Amino acid sequence: MKIFSILILLLLSTIAGAGANNFAQTGVISEESGNSETIIINDISYRIDNDTNVYALVRHGELAPRLPAGELIGFNTKQEEESELPYITDIWLLNAN
């Protein structure tokens, strides 16, 4: 039973650490996205959508993490052929309180 518990803990720590700090870029959100599919980071526009992974704690009473202006973030992008703007695949809130 002890071995089983250790294996479960190792599995959970591996899963939890899989998305930790694997970002290629950092920046500060210049403008909140609101309901738009565009977010501005360091005065450069990027595309985001419901498939963008956001790694952050959800504050009490919120349905999802907020991405407010002035927030320091880490992020990954990819360029899609059908869009002029780079698409953000993952976001990490770095100074969330």
Steps between C-alpha positions, in 0.01 A plus 500: 500500500786738579654442156163573336474828692850601395424421135182711514692793652768475231236491227321805642823698534593415141161615372509819709849586382436429134381853424715685751701788356553364150454836331717646224402868534413746775321830494255732669137514389446845349123464455248253638339275245150534644274292277728549202722232350790746495733581788776761491832415667787751493295698245488202258167335410453124542204268449354296788186288531336243725766244403782717639627332818526740796710381793388695805300471815137599471405754763193441716184590311660492153417246231841528333828683557499869406760647267512863615709779349833533675527126574842341441458177305697226334357365175548280195388582149461338163433651161191373322470532123149646507587783742734796484528510880703245697279263702573457872480133595593532870511779759653497850413784741833579663413761761144401590411571862 
